[in-house]
Amino acid sequence: MDLHSKQLWRKTAFMGVFLALAMICSYIEMLIPFDFGIPGVKLGLTNIVVVLMLYSIGTKEAFCVSVIRIFIVGILFGNLIGILYSLGGGILSFLVMALLKKGNHLGCISVSVAGGIAHNIGQILIAALVVSSHYVLYYFPVLLIAGLLTGFLIGLLAQELIVRLRFLTEKYHE
């Protein structure tokens, strides 16, 4: 087996591990009774994996794992509407985080907070389209605060994991 084949196998294995971690985080999040009576408020545990990948592996890889995870988890544990909401929030969140990270002006926690807020904006916009009503926008202040708080906590965890797993994620680029 030549060097290129070994690198391809290593990268494929890394992507599989990160996808599995993202799916496990999604499943754990479904098991945690986290209900404030506001639809759409979640912890965002999967964002730990996305932020970790964004900072340690690469933008394309993080995007692929994020989107594939949304479809697989949606098919296994959700429905088509759930996939639609997750895609709306996940893609907008990812785009915002990737753009902010690319500028190198903000740290991991700030990028995660912006991603949490953007995720909720994406989901509320999808909800407004699905129900054909602007009344769902009244949830926005609560979702903004929730995105800020969960984004901060996820950013803290991701920042710590980036430091602690640097030895492992550097192997991806070898």
Secondary structure, 3 states (H helix, E strand, C coil): CCHHHHHHHHHHHHHHHHHHHHHHHHHHHHHCCCCCCCCCCCCCCHHHHHHHHHHHCCHHHHHHHHHHHHHHHHHHHCCHHHHHHHHHHHHHHHHHHHHHHHCCCCCHHHHHHHHHHHHHHHHHHHHHHHHCCHHHHHHHHHHHHHHHHHHHHHHHHHHHHHHHCHHHHHHHHC
